[in-house]
Every structure is written in C-alpha cells, then in structure tokens.
Amino acid sequence: MRRQQRRADEALWRAVEEMAAGLKKLPRDLLVRLKELLVLDWRKKSGARSQLKLAIEEALDAGLPSGYTPELYKQKCSAVFEHVYESFLEPPGAAA
C-alpha cells in the first residue's frame, strides 16, 4: 500500500513539475512573439493592437492550465495586454 502511495505521489509531483516548467516557458515565448509584433507607433494602429491581443490570447490559451474558467482566462488576457500597453511605449531597440 505504501509503495502504491509513493508511486502516486511521485507521479503527481512529476505532473506538477511539468506544469510549472510550462508556466515558466509561457512568458518567455510570449515575449519573443510580442517583440515581433511591436512596431513603431503600435499603440496608435488598431491592426497592431489586434494582432497583439490575439497573440496574447493564443499564448495563454495554449499555456495556461485547463482549470482556468473562461472568465479568469479573459481577465488574464486583459491584464497581460494592459501590462504590455503600459510597459512598451516603443518597440524594443527603437530610439526614444
């Protein structure tokens, strides 16, 4: 019985570690993608903003655990977009 419990605990721990690794990878991959989409005056261009929102939604949809409710998912997408909007005035590497 103890052996079975230990195996179950180890399997659960591996699953948690895999999920954590995926969650750590999500922001790195998203940042790479966003840097490709940030163009000069991106905040003024509705097409650029739409592409940015879509990239965020796709990344979070693929990277967040399945336990997120649709409402929580939308909140996270909005929070990430707001952060990007306020943090990236110009594309990375652009002269200020």
C-alpha positions in Angstrom: 0.0 0.0 0.0 2.8 2.4 0.9 4.6 1.6 -2.4 1.5 2.5 -4.4 1.0 5.7 -2.5 4.7 6.6 -3.1 4.3 6.0 -6.8 1.1 8.1 -6.9 2.9 10.9 -5.0 5.9 10.7 -7.4 3.6 10.8 -10.5 1.7 13.8 -9.1 5.0 15.6 -8.3 6.2 15.0 -11.9 3.0 16.3 -13.3 3.3 19.4 -11.1 6.9 20.0 -12.2 5.9 19.6 -15.9 3.1 22.2 -15.4 5.5 24.6 -13.6 8.0 24.2 -16.4 5.3 25.0 -18.9 4.2 28.0 -17.0 7.7 29.3 -16.8 8.2 28.9 -20.5 4.9 30.8 -21.4 6.1 34.3 -20.6 9.4 33.8 -22.4 7.8 32.5 -25.5 5.1 35.2 -25.4 7.7 38.0 -25.0 9.6 36.7 -28.1 6.3 36.7 -30.1 5.3 40.2 -28.8 8.7 41.7 -29.8 8.0 40.5 -33.3 4.6 42.3 -33.3 5.6 45.6 -31.6 6.1 48.1 -34.4 6.7 51.9 -34.3 3.5 53.6 -33.0 1.9 50.2 -32.4 -0.4 51.8 -29.8 -2.0 54.1 -32.5 -2.6 51.3 -35.0 -5.7 49.2 -34.4 -4.4 46.4 -36.5 -1.2 46.1 -34.5 -3.2 46.2 -31.2 -5.5 43.5 -32.5 -2.5 41.3 -33.5 -1.0 41.8 -30.1 -4.3 40.8 -28.3 -4.6 37.8 -30.5 -1.1 36.7 -29.8 -1.7 37.1 -26.1 -4.9 35.1 -26.2 -3.3 32.3 -28.3 -0.3 32.0 -25.9 -2.4 32.0 -22.8 -4.9 29.5 -24.3 -2.1 27.1 -25.1 0.0 27.7 -22.0 -2.4 28.1 -19.1 -3.7 25.0 -17.2 -7.1 23.8 -18.3 -8.6 24.6 -14.9 -8.9 28.3 -15.8 -12.5 29.4 -16.3 -13.4 31.4 -19.4 -13.9 34.5 -17.2 -10.5 34.1 -15.5 -8.9 33.5 -18.9 -10.3 36.8 -20.2 -9.1 38.6 -17.0 -5.6 37.2 -17.5 -5.6 38.2 -21.2 -6.7 41.7 -20.4 -4.1 42.0 -17.6 -1.3 40.9 -19.9 -2.4 43.3 -22.6 -2.7 46.2 -20.2 0.8 45.4 -18.9 2.3 45.3 -22.4 0.4 48.5 -23.4 1.8 50.4 -20.4 5.3 48.9 -20.4 6.2 49.0 -24.1 5.8 52.5 -25.4 8.1 51.8 -28.4 9.3 48.6 -29.9 12.4 47.1 -28.2 15.5 48.6 -29.6 13.8 51.7 -31.0 15.4 55.1 -30.4 13.4 57.0 -27.8 
